[in-house]
């Protein structure tokens, strides 16, 4: 019997969780369930970067046992991570430890060739980790929005989800400048980059601005994203 691929999901810090009575680390239940249904074993990874400091060697050591990484959604990256000061009162849930760890994980996955699926904040993390920038607050945020996204024909993303996809979005920031090497392959009607690939990546990589875990149970295209990650992990 072949071993189930292990998919690492960096946790999110939570100020309170009733089941534990105190502060907690969490992951979205739907995200873990989608990985399980896709044939993988989701493993929550504790973000550890005291005072915003973490070494690449430490991340490599801690993640050496995993077969793939899923970078999930969450709060906003500190604008200082992409060379800006906070310019909007809408920037929220900034956490320097979370940012440092997620950025280090993104760089490790890309540099090591570990299969990587980046979702919403996760996609923004990858872009910043590789040198890109974000728009801190969109004029018309995509919150509680399900809209059609057009996918470039012939792209890896199109191979997985098809030429169009109904994307469930919850974000008020978006990529404003792509990092070198990243190529946009999906867009919303307002021009927002909704999907990207890294053609020269050492391993499998996809990034989407939407939340496929929201509708994986009713939309086969969303579950296909998780299956593609797990297949790459094998």
PyMOL commands that set and color helices and strands:
alter all, ss='L'
color gray80, all
select helices_A, chain A and resi 29-37+50-52+56-62+79-82+96-112+121-129+156-161+212-214+220-233
alter helices_A, ss='H'
color red, helices_A
select strands_A, chain A and resi 6-10+12-14+24-26+41-45+68-71+115-119+133-135+142-151+164-171+174-177+182-187+193-198+205-208
alter strands_A, ss='S'
color yellow, strands_A
deselect
rebuild
show_as cartoon
